[in-house]
Amino acid sequence: MRLVAIGVLSISVLLLFLIAFRKKLGFSWLSLFGTHLILAALGIYLVNFSGVITDAHIPLNPATVGAVTVLGLPGVLMLLGLKITLF
């Protein structure tokens, strides 16, 4: 089962590189993704250390940073709202 998972992962990585370089995307998308990633982490840090809402602390982990990277600043507000209502 582990061998099958490694095979699927290898094939998907190979196809991802094929698609990225076939369409002449190069590495420009990597800098854009890095910028979004840094801004997502800064947004979460701003909420955590601003002191406006003392009970809300959004953990800095791959799931929260990924959500904010994809959704932008509304993602920070979404995580803050989830934290306040659920916990």
C-alpha positions in Angstrom: 0.0 0.0 0.0 2.9 2.3 0.8 4.5 1.6 -2.5 1.3 2.5 -4.4 1.1 5.8 -2.5 4.7 6.7 -3.3 4.0 5.8 -7.0 1.0 8.0 -7.2 2.9 10.9 -5.5 5.8 10.5 -7.9 3.5 10.5 -11.0 1.6 13.5 -9.8 4.8 15.5 -9.1 6.1 14.6 -12.6 2.8 15.7 -14.2 2.8 18.9 -12.2 6.3 19.9 -13.4 5.3 18.9 -17.0 2.3 21.2 -16.9 4.2 24.1 -15.2 7.0 24.1 -17.7 5.0 23.2 -20.8 2.9 26.4 -20.5 6.0 28.5 -19.9 4.9 29.5 -16.4 8.5 29.2 -15.1 9.1 30.3 -11.6 7.0 33.5 -11.6 4.1 31.7 -9.9 6.4 30.7 -7.1 7.2 34.3 -6.2 3.5 35.2 -6.2 2.7 32.2 -4.0 5.5 33.2 -1.6 4.2 36.7 -1.4 0.7 35.4 -0.5 2.2 33.0 2.0 4.1 35.8 3.8 1.1 38.1 3.8 -1.1 35.3 5.3 1.4 34.7 8.1 1.6 38.5 8.8 -2.2 38.7 8.9 -2.4 35.9 11.5 0.4 37.5 13.5 -1.4 40.8 13.4 -4.6 39.2 14.9 -2.7 37.3 17.5 -0.5 40.1 18.8 -2.7 43.2 18.3 -4.5 42.7 21.6 -7.8 43.9 20.2 -9.5 40.5 21.0 -7.7 39.0 23.9 -9.5 35.6 23.9 -8.8 34.8 20.2 -5.5 33.2 19.3 -5.3 31.7 15.8 -2.6 29.0 15.8 0.0 29.3 13.1 0.0 26.0 11.3 -0.1 24.8 7.7 -3.9 24.5 7.7 -4.5 28.1 8.9 -1.8 29.6 6.7 -3.1 27.7 3.7 -6.7 28.9 4.3 -5.5 32.5 4.5 -3.2 32.1 1.5 -6.1 30.9 -0.6 -8.8 33.2 0.8 -6.8 36.3 1.6 -7.7 38.7 4.3 -11.3 37.4 4.5 -9.7 34.1 5.4 -8.3 35.8 8.5 -11.7 37.1 9.4 -13.2 33.6 8.8 -10.7 32.0 11.1 -11.3 34.6 13.7 -15.0 34.1 13.5 -14.7 30.4 13.8 -12.4 30.7 16.8 -14.8 33.0 18.6 -18.0 31.0 17.8 -16.7 27.5 18.2 -14.2 27.8 21.1 
